[in-house]
Amino acid sequence: MEVLNSVLRRQIVTYTGSNLVPNHDFIILSVEMVFIVLVSMCLLKYRYYRHHIISMIFFLIFGIISEIILKTYENMDWKLILIISMRILGVLVNATYYCYQKYMMEHLFLPYWNVAFVPGVVMFLLACVFLIFCLSSSDKEKSNLSFIRIFYSFFKTDAGLGAGKVILVFVLHTLMSPLAILILYHFGPNFVLTIFQFSRVVQNLTTIKVNQIYVIIFFILQFISLLIHLEIIELNFCGLNKYTKRNIEIRGIDDLDLERKDTIVDLKIGIDKDYDIELKDEEKAIEMRDKEGANEFVE
């Protein structure tokens, strides 16, 4: 019975996805973080430093420990391997998609509402096609296609409850889609990982057993690693905060102020045909000179 429960739990967690956000486990989420870093380096010309690499490594380590405790990859079979391979390919596509959206806003200067509108229309049309395909299926819940079986499973026990789930997911998508594009617009593709992190943690908190409750410690540690990667938390030791975006901007402002102080500014204002007023920055003085260059007075 314990083995059967473990297998069923693994299938629920690994073979099916969330209706709202991708239900990637922490290892797949770590792979997506790596892909986002690599694609953003190539496409967006982002630079990453020691604190990014170290936090990314710890994010992966804590993710592996969490999935070992949760026994997600227990009893591996060919179907699970195929699903993992498809999800790795999927997160590569997602990473490229998020980075390219940011590229269009940051380099092509396209409004974020236009960037979000086009994929929204495409997804809406695809959803309509899938809906028509599901409704026209004669096998319904006995269909060989999994997405048709899942569709009818929503309405198998209680049609009203199933319809309520669909409406709720639609409303949540309506709220989250603008938030996702605004995160990309104001921050960057790396920050989208916080959505997937919260989704996975919440999903796990509803299914973990009492003897696995200590996995929450590793959830917290992994989330802290993500915050360090996003520079929301800075590590003020071993120079790990030297190349954060905030400190780089501060040094840039200081260097600009120093350059301005070192620059000598001479301003001449002609008051009539015989005299000029000259402001000399290095002397903090105002001089009146005649056109021949003789000083009349100095303040």
Phi, psi and omega in degrees: 000319179297319179295318179297317178297322180296317180295316179298318180296320180296321179293320180296318184284321192261325187273339181246150181248163177291148175284345185257307178227157178304131184267060181282140174285174188292332178289314177297324177297322177294321177298321178295322176300316179297316180297319179297319178299313183293315181292320180293329175295320182281315187272316185261354180062033175287151177244140181238146187237190187302317183294331176291313183294315182297315180294326179293321178296314179293326176301317179292317181298312180293329177293318178297316179298319180297316182289331175293317178296320182281351178059040181293322185257026178283147179058058179298140173220178185295327180293318179294320178298319178296318179297317180298317180298318179294323180289325176295317176297321179295319180290332174295316177296317179298316180299317178295321180297313180294318181293324180289325174300315178296323178298317180296325180280323188273327185249326179265353175059037176276140178299143184296331181291329175287322180296323181278335186291316185297306177297331177297317178294317180298314179295324178296316179294319178296320178298322178295319178297314179296322179297314178299320180295319179294315183292332181274355180288134180275336182280332180055237185292349177262011183294151176286342180271126187295323184291333175287318178298318180296321180300313183284339178293337176296329187248007186290316184269314183216108183297322180295317178295321178297315178296322177297321178297316181298315180295318180297316178297320178299315180297316180295321176296321179299326178279320187280328182298313174298323179296321180296315181290329177289326175298315177297320184291313186273335184239267182179172182296332180297328184289342177295336180300333180297326179296313181292325179297311179297320181299314182293319180297313180298318180297320180289323181296338180272352185235345185292151179271169182297321181284359177248008187298335181291351177295341179301328178302317181285332171301313182295315180297321179292322178294322176297319177299321178295319179295325176293318179299323180275000178066022171286326172250131178250139178263110185268052176206156179056024178069018183286346178258007184293321186250029170286157183301320182296314182288328175295319178293322179297315179295325178295319178294318179297318179294323179292318178296320179295322179294323178293322180293328181278352182270129179271124182247122175247123181239124178244133179235121178277121181264333171200192185285346183254335188230149171237149169255126183242126175261118180252114187294321185290340181252354184051043185228158176246128180239141172254123180239147172276173184297339179277346178102004180278140179282134175266312176200163180226134174255000000 
